[in-house]
Structure formats: C-alpha cells, structure tokens
C-alpha cells in the first residue's frame, strides 16, 4: 500500500486525482472481498484506505471550488 502525503496529492491535477480515487475505491472493494474470505492479515488496512479516499475527495472538492472562484477571462472583449 502506498502512503502518499496530502501535499503529494495536492500537487496533482483533477484528472490524476480522479484516477487515484478510482484506484483506491477498487482497492477498498478488493480489500473487503478478501476480508470476507479471511485472506487479510492486516485488518486496519481498510481504515487506511477509507481515510485516503476521504482525503482525495476533499482535495478534489477544494480544487473544484477554487476553479469556480477564479475570475473567468472574457473572450473577445479587449478594450483599448
């Protein structure tokens, strides 16, 4: 399991974060499946994956909010 810091995730683009979120979601599903079968030795791994998913979702939300709050440049309206 890779442990990335919040700063590493903040540097990524929205597309990369969404791919990472998809990857972590699949990882959590696989973990749950293996846990039900009794194949998991480290049961705390599920908690860590859920925390990572929450951090990624928070960062995605913040980035989307920043995009909306940035002033949009009007195209074609150049004043002299």
Secondary structure, DSSP 8 states (H G I E B T S, - for coil): -----HHHHHTS-HHHHHHHHHHHHHHHHHHHHHHHHT--S-TTHHHHHHHHHHHHHHHHHHHHHHHHHS----TT----
